[in-house]
Amino acid sequence: MKPTLSAVLLSVLPLAAVAQTEIAPTEAAFTLPDLPYAADALAPVISAETMALHHGKHHQAYVDNLNTAIGAGDAPAGVPLEDLVANAGTYPDAVRNNAGGHWNHSFFWETMAPADTAAEMSADLMQAITARYGSQEAFQTAFQDTGVGRFGSGWVWLIINDQDQLQITTTPNQDNPLMDIAETPGTPLLGNDLWEHAYYLTYNNRRPEYLANWWGVVDWAEVSDRYAAAMAD
């Protein structure tokens, strides 16, 4: 079982920022999910300091701001996160941005694993990527180039589009391909955070270097499971 972040965050973050458990709302509020590994587990690709700030501060802020927006009546209480995201275009920006930030980051943490435990992709996913892009290496280059090309903050994704095909796409800010306002809708399999807070402490302005190094901590077993589930629907 992967270790949790709780003990590490207690030493570097205020108690209010320490994670609890689930993505789904309780009767009162959404809560910050625990990381599935220790804060330093992805180093040197992602440093412990970056992880603690990214998870315990930035992700926590999206959760807090989403709860505030719901409390103010911007969205009904008790609506699952996935439904808020799917219908983001019907809600004010405070819901769209913060529900997206909460979903995207929860998805992002689960996409990664320590380099010594991250598994290889399944034969089915490898076959699909090879058929679409020529090779895993060519796919990774295309994904990196798309991420570098996104102006400003946002995300780069590998999705299953509405033709059941693999496609690389990007979204601005905290949007994602599940949203009703997505330019290219689809089911996310893989996503990388292009906001500077995701990499600046280690890489400064060198986004291409961050994107290239990130492959070392991608958990292809998780991505493969997502691919299998998407194709089974």
C-alpha positions as a LaTeX table, in Angstrom:
\begin{tabular}{lrrr}
\hline
Residue & $x$ (\AA) & $y$ (\AA) & $z$ (\AA) \\
\hline
Met1 & 0.00 & 0.00 & 0.00 \\
Lys2 & 1.31 & 3.43 & $-0.93$ \\
Pro3 & 2.07 & 5.74 & 2.03 \\
Thr4 & $-0.08$ & 8.80 & 2.69 \\
Leu5 & 1.10 & 12.38 & 2.89 \\
Ser6 & $-0.42$ & 13.16 & 6.30 \\
Ala7 & 2.72 & 12.88 & 8.42 \\
Val8 & 4.78 & 14.89 & 5.94 \\
Leu9 & 2.29 & 17.73 & 5.58 \\
Leu10 & 1.96 & 18.16 & 9.33 \\
Ser11 & 5.54 & 19.42 & 9.39 \\
Val12 & 5.24 & 21.89 & 6.49 \\
Leu13 & 1.60 & 23.01 & 6.24 \\
Pro14 & $-1.07$ & 24.42 & 8.51 \\
Leu15 & $-3.35$ & 21.80 & 10.00 \\
Ala16 & $-6.29$ & 23.14 & 7.97 \\
Ala17 & $-4.49$ & 22.22 & 4.75 \\
Val18 & $-3.95$ & 18.56 & 5.64 \\
Ala19 & $-5.87$ & 16.21 & 3.37 \\
Gln20 & $-8.85$ & 14.14 & 4.39 \\
Thr21 & $-10.42$ & 11.56 & 2.12 \\
Glu22 & $-12.87$ & 11.62 & $-0.76$ \\
Ile23 & $-13.55$ & 13.53 & $-3.97$ \\
Ala24 & $-17.33$ & 13.14 & $-3.62$ \\
Pro25 & $-19.20$ & 15.68 & $-1.49$ \\
Thr26 & $-20.29$ & 14.90 & 2.03 \\
Glu27 & $-23.45$ & 16.52 & 3.40 \\
Ala28 & $-21.39$ & 19.58 & 4.31 \\
Ala29 & $-18.59$ & 20.01 & 1.80 \\
Phe30 & $-16.02$ & 18.66 & $-0.61$ \\
Thr31 & $-12.71$ & 17.63 & 0.95 \\
Leu32 & $-9.13$ & 17.36 & $-0.23$ \\
Pro33 & $-8.10$ & 13.78 & $-1.10$ \\
Asp34 & $-4.89$ & 12.37 & 0.35 \\
Leu35 & $-2.01$ & 11.89 & $-2.02$ \\
Pro36 & $-1.44$ & 8.20 & $-2.83$ \\
Tyr37 & 2.30 & 8.57 & $-2.01$ \\
Ala38 & 4.58 & 10.62 & 0.21 \\
Ala39 & 5.41 & 14.23 & $-0.75$ \\
Asp40 & 8.96 & 13.32 & $-1.74$ \\
Ala41 & 8.05 & 10.10 & $-3.57$ \\
Leu42 & 8.21 & 11.63 & $-7.06$ \\
Ala43 & 11.51 & 13.46 & $-6.55$ \\
Pro44 & 13.58 & 14.56 & $-8.37$ \\
Val45 & 10.95 & 14.88 & $-11.13$ \\
Ile46 & 8.59 & 16.67 & $-8.72$ \\
Ser47 & 10.20 & 17.91 & $-5.52$ \\
Ala48 & 8.71 & 17.46 & $-2.06$ \\
Glu49 & 8.40 & 21.24 & $-1.70$ \\
Thr50 & 6.53 & 21.54 & $-5.01$ \\
Met51 & 4.25 & 18.66 & $-4.09$ \\
Ala52 & 3.43 & 20.05 & $-0.64$ \\
Leu53 & 2.58 & 23.47 & $-2.04$ \\
His54 & 0.74 & 22.15 & $-5.10$ \\
His55 & $-1.40$ & 19.68 & $-3.17$ \\
Gly56 & $-1.72$ & 21.30 & 0.24 \\
Lys57 & $-2.08$ & 24.91 & $-0.89$ \\
His58 & $-3.26$ & 25.12 & $-4.51$ \\
His59 & $-5.54$ & 22.08 & $-4.58$ \\
Gln60 & $-6.83$ & 22.93 & $-1.10$ \\
Ala61 & $-7.73$ & 26.41 & $-2.36$ \\
Tyr62 & $-9.84$ & 24.96 & $-5.18$ \\
Val63 & $-11.69$ & 22.79 & $-2.66$ \\
Asp64 & $-12.24$ & 25.70 & $-0.27$ \\
Asn65 & $-13.36$ & 28.08 & $-3.01$ \\
Leu66 & $-15.75$ & 25.48 & $-4.46$ \\
Asn67 & $-17.33$ & 25.00 & $-1.04$ \\
Thr68 & $-17.64$ & 28.78 & $-0.66$ \\
Ala69 & $-19.31$ & 29.09 & $-4.08$ \\
Ile70 & $-21.80$ & 26.34 & $-3.25$ \\
Gly71 & $-22.48$ & 27.94 & 0.13 \\
Ala72 & $-23.22$ & 31.20 & $-1.67$ \\
Gly73 & $-25.80$ & 29.46 & $-3.85$ \\
Asp74 & $-23.79$ & 29.35 & $-7.09$ \\
Ala75 & $-24.56$ & 25.60 & $-7.36$ \\
Pro76 & $-26.85$ & 23.27 & $-5.42$ \\
Ala77 & $-25.37$ & 21.47 & $-2.43$ \\
Gly78 & $-24.96$ & 17.70 & $-2.73$ \\
Val79 & $-24.28$ & 17.61 & $-6.49$ \\
Pro80 & $-21.41$ & 15.17 & $-7.27$ \\
Leu81 & $-18.19$ & 16.72 & $-8.50$ \\
Glu82 & $-18.45$ & 14.91 & $-11.84$ \\
Asp83 & $-21.85$ & 16.50 & $-12.47$ \\
Leu84 & $-20.58$ & 19.98 & $-11.61$ \\
Val85 & $-17.76$ & 19.45 & $-14.10$ \\
Ala86 & $-19.96$ & 17.98 & $-16.81$ \\
Asn87 & $-22.34$ & 20.94 & $-16.61$ \\
Ala88 & $-19.70$ & 23.60 & $-15.96$ \\
Gly89 & $-21.13$ & 25.90 & $-18.62$ \\
Thr90 & $-24.38$ & 26.29 & $-16.70$ \\
Tyr91 & $-22.68$ & 27.55 & $-13.52$ \\
Pro92 & $-20.84$ & 30.77 & $-12.64$ \\
Asp93 & $-17.07$ & 30.89 & $-13.14$ \\
Ala94 & $-16.47$ & 30.30 & $-9.42$ \\
Val95 & $-17.97$ & 26.83 & $-9.81$ \\
Arg96 & $-16.51$ & 26.08 & $-13.24$ \\
Asn97 & $-12.97$ & 27.07 & $-12.24$ \\
Asn98 & $-12.88$ & 25.48 & $-8.81$ \\
Ala99 & $-14.79$ & 22.29 & $-9.63$ \\
Gly100 & $-12.44$ & 21.91 & $-12.59$ \\
Gly101 & $-9.41$ & 22.55 & $-10.39$ \\
His102 & $-10.57$ & 19.98 & $-7.85$ \\
Trp103 & $-11.33$ & 17.30 & $-10.46$ \\
Asn104 & $-8.20$ & 17.93 & $-12.53$ \\
His105 & $-5.84$ & 17.74 & $-9.57$ \\
Ser106 & $-7.49$ & 14.65 & $-8.09$ \\
Phe107 & $-7.08$ & 12.98 & $-11.49$ \\
Phe108 & $-3.48$ & 14.24 & $-11.77$ \\
Trp109 & $-2.28$ & 12.78 & $-8.45$ \\
Glu110 & $-3.63$ & 9.35 & $-9.40$ \\
Thr111 & $-1.88$ & 9.50 & $-12.78$ \\
Met112 & 1.56 & 9.34 & $-11.15$ \\
Ala113 & 3.57 & 6.93 & $-9.02$ \\
Pro114 & 7.15 & 6.72 & $-7.73$ \\
Ala115 & 9.54 & 5.80 & $-10.53$ \\
Asp116 & 10.41 & 2.45 & $-8.96$ \\
Thr117 & 6.74 & 1.37 & $-8.77$ \\
Ala118 & 5.23 & 2.97 & $-11.89$ \\
Ala119 & 4.12 & 0.21 & $-14.24$ \\
Glu120 & 4.32 & $-0.05$ & $-18.02$ \\
Met121 & 1.29 & 0.45 & $-20.23$ \\
Ser122 & $-0.91$ & $-2.47$ & $-21.20$ \\
Ala123 & $-0.55$ & $-4.23$ & $-24.54$ \\
Asp124 & $-3.94$ & $-2.85$ & $-25.64$ \\
Leu125 & $-2.99$ & 0.75 & $-24.90$ \\
Met126 & 0.43 & 0.29 & $-26.49$ \\
Gln127 & $-1.22$ & $-1.08$ & $-29.61$ \\
Ala128 & $-3.64$ & 1.86 & $-29.76$ \\
Ile129 & $-0.88$ & 4.44 & $-29.26$ \\
Thr130 & 1.35 & 2.78 & $-31.85$ \\
Ala131 & $-1.50$ & 2.65 & $-34.36$ \\
Arg132 & $-2.31$ & 6.32 & $-33.83$ \\
Tyr133 & 1.14 & 7.87 & $-33.35$ \\
Gly134 & 3.64 & 5.32 & $-34.67$ \\
Ser135 & 5.36 & 4.60 & $-31.35$ \\
Gln136 & 5.26 & 5.47 & $-27.67$ \\
Glu137 & 8.20 & 7.81 & $-28.20$ \\
Ala138 & 6.43 & 9.65 & $-31.03$ \\
Phe139 & 3.30 & 9.96 & $-28.89$ \\
Gln140 & 5.29 & 11.41 & $-25.99$ \\
Thr141 & 6.95 & 13.93 & $-28.29$ \\
Ala142 & 3.57 & 15.01 & $-29.68$ \\
Phe143 & 2.14 & 15.30 & $-26.14$ \\
Gln144 & 5.11 & 17.39 & $-25.00$ \\
Asp145 & 4.95 & 19.65 & $-28.05$ \\
Thr146 & 1.25 & 20.24 & $-27.49$ \\
Gly147 & 1.90 & 21.10 & $-23.84$ \\
Val148 & 4.69 & 23.50 & $-24.73$ \\
Gly149 & 2.41 & 25.14 & $-27.30$ \\
Arg150 & $-0.37$ & 25.92 & $-24.80$ \\
Phe151 & $-0.12$ & 29.67 & $-24.16$ \\
Gly152 & $-0.38$ & 30.53 & $-20.48$ \\
Ser153 & $-1.89$ & 28.25 & $-17.87$ \\
Gly154 & $-3.84$ & 25.11 & $-18.63$ \\
Trp155 & $-3.61$ & 21.35 & $-19.12$ \\
Val156 & $-2.51$ & 18.92 & $-21.83$ \\
Trp157 & $-4.52$ & 15.70 & $-22.20$ \\
Leu158 & $-4.67$ & 12.34 & $-23.91$ \\
Ile159 & $-8.35$ & 11.53 & $-24.43$ \\
Ile160 & $-10.69$ & 9.12 & $-26.08$ \\
Asn161 & $-12.71$ & 11.41 & $-28.35$ \\
Asp162 & $-16.30$ & 10.96 & $-29.50$ \\
Gln163 & $-15.10$ & 8.76 & $-32.39$ \\
Asp164 & $-13.46$ & 6.37 & $-29.88$ \\
Gln165 & $-10.05$ & 7.51 & $-31.08$ \\
Leu166 & $-7.02$ & 8.63 & $-29.11$ \\
Gln167 & $-6.41$ & 12.37 & $-29.35$ \\
Ile168 & $-4.05$ & 14.87 & $-27.72$ \\
Thr169 & $-5.67$ & 18.15 & $-26.74$ \\
Thr170 & $-5.28$ & 21.06 & $-24.33$ \\
Thr171 & $-7.63$ & 23.14 & $-22.22$ \\
Pro172 & $-7.15$ & 26.60 & $-20.68$ \\
Asn173 & $-7.08$ & 27.35 & $-16.97$ \\
Gln174 & $-8.85$ & 24.54 & $-15.03$ \\
Asp175 & $-11.13$ & 23.38 & $-17.84$ \\
Asn176 & $-11.07$ & 19.73 & $-18.92$ \\
Pro177 & $-12.44$ & 17.60 & $-21.77$ \\
Leu178 & $-15.41$ & 16.37 & $-19.70$ \\
Met179 & $-16.95$ & 19.84 & $-19.56$ \\
Asp180 & $-19.89$ & 20.81 & $-21.72$ \\
Ile181 & $-17.91$ & 23.84 & $-22.86$ \\
Ala182 & $-14.81$ & 21.85 & $-23.93$ \\
Glu183 & $-13.60$ & 22.68 & $-27.44$ \\
Thr184 & $-12.57$ & 19.04 & $-27.86$ \\
Pro185 & $-14.72$ & 16.81 & $-25.63$ \\
Gly186 & $-13.69$ & 13.34 & $-24.59$ \\
Thr187 & $-12.75$ & 10.97 & $-21.80$ \\
Pro188 & $-9.39$ & 11.87 & $-20.21$ \\
Leu189 & $-6.82$ & 9.08 & $-19.93$ \\
Leu190 & $-3.79$ & 11.20 & $-19.07$ \\
Gly191 & $-3.34$ & 14.83 & $-18.13$ \\
Asn192 & $-0.45$ & 17.06 & $-17.14$ \\
Asp193 & $-0.71$ & 20.37 & $-15.30$ \\
Leu194 & 0.82 & 23.27 & $-17.24$ \\
Trp195 & 0.36 & 25.91 & $-14.56$ \\
Glu196 & 3.71 & 27.29 & $-13.39$ \\
His197 & 3.02 & 26.27 & $-9.79$ \\
Ala198 & 3.29 & 22.64 & $-10.97$ \\
Tyr199 & 6.96 & 22.95 & $-11.89$ \\
Tyr200 & 8.47 & 26.41 & $-11.31$ \\
Leu201 & 10.39 & 25.69 & $-8.08$ \\
Thr202 & 12.46 & 23.04 & $-9.87$ \\
Tyr203 & 12.33 & 24.00 & $-13.55$ \\
Asn204 & 11.72 & 27.76 & $-13.42$ \\
Asn205 & 10.52 & 28.72 & $-16.92$ \\
Arg206 & 11.71 & 25.46 & $-18.52$ \\
Arg207 & 8.33 & 23.88 & $-19.24$ \\
Pro208 & 9.75 & 21.59 & $-21.99$ \\
Glu209 & 12.18 & 20.06 & $-19.48$ \\
Tyr210 & 9.40 & 19.46 & $-16.97$ \\
Leu211 & 7.22 & 17.80 & $-19.61$ \\
Ala212 & 10.06 & 15.57 & $-20.77$ \\
Asn213 & 11.02 & 14.49 & $-17.24$ \\
Trp214 & 7.41 & 13.86 & $-16.20$ \\
Trp215 & 7.24 & 10.57 & $-18.10$ \\
Gly216 & 9.48 & 9.07 & $-15.42$ \\
Val217 & 6.64 & 9.17 & $-12.88$ \\
Val218 & 3.60 & 8.40 & $-15.07$ \\
Asp219 & 1.77 & 5.32 & $-13.78$ \\
Trp220 & 0.92 & 3.61 & $-17.06$ \\
Ala221 & $-1.04$ & 0.91 & $-15.24$ \\
Glu222 & $-3.55$ & 3.57 & $-14.12$ \\
Val223 & $-3.69$ & 5.08 & $-17.60$ \\
Ser224 & $-4.19$ & 1.62 & $-19.09$ \\
Asp225 & $-7.06$ & 0.92 & $-16.70$ \\
Arg226 & $-8.69$ & 4.18 & $-17.76$ \\
Tyr227 & $-8.29$ & 3.22 & $-21.42$ \\
Ala228 & $-9.87$ & $-0.19$ & $-20.84$ \\
Ala229 & $-12.79$ & 1.36 & $-18.97$ \\
Ala230 & $-13.36$ & 4.00 & $-21.65$ \\
Met231 & $-13.36$ & 1.44 & $-24.45$ \\
Ala232 & $-15.72$ & $-0.83$ & $-22.52$ \\
Asp233 & $-18.40$ & 1.88 & $-22.19$ \\
\hline
\end{tabular}
